[in-house]
Amino acid sequence: MLGEPDRSLSYAEVAQAALRSPQGPIVGKGTFGAEPSDTNIFVQAVKVRVDPETGKVELLRSIQALDVGCAINITQCEGQTEGGAVQSLSWAMMEELQYDQNGRLINPTFADYRIPTACDIPPLETILTEFPSRHGPFGAKGIGEPPITAGLAAVASAIADATGVWMQEAPMTPERIAFSILPTPALAGEGM
């Protein structure tokens, strides 16, 4: 157990104990089906306002669309799409694991690691399209992963559209944006 090394067991000790248990040894089995699957399509666009002096970005709107194949439960499809889109926006704007010079995580709790609240998220517009799968149940497609893929790129594109500068690092914090779009003090006086 974490913080209690005297109550911990090695993998070897666990395996030995399992051999002597009435349930027998620990056994694992996995398979991967060779059934074909259909391509998932997801797109997201965001509208932002950037303060050029402070680098602060305000997310004004997010539109996302997902091909779900067949929306068996529309509410859950929308919720899954919006949840992934919000997580991706959060990666773009605020979530960051921070380490000290010794490689120790310095923001391990929710008191230190920023995640969005309802106040941080723009109005969301979700569009579900249905191009049924030949392979999924009732034509449904997997919708768990695609919504988390586009938000970071959508935010970077929106910031570039607003400022002319492509951000190369996430999260795109006000400090990083301000230092990217403002001239550095050493260069500000040149040419005068």
Secondary structure, DSSP 8 states (H G I E B T S, - for coil): -TT-GGG---HHHHHHHHHTSTT-S----------------EEEEEEEEE-TTT--EEEEEEEEEEE-SS-SSHHHHHHHHHHHHHHHHHHHHT----B-TTS-BS--STTTS----GGGS--EEEEEE----SSSGGG----SSGGGSSHHHHHHHHHHHHHS----SSS--HHHHHHHHS--HHHHTTT-
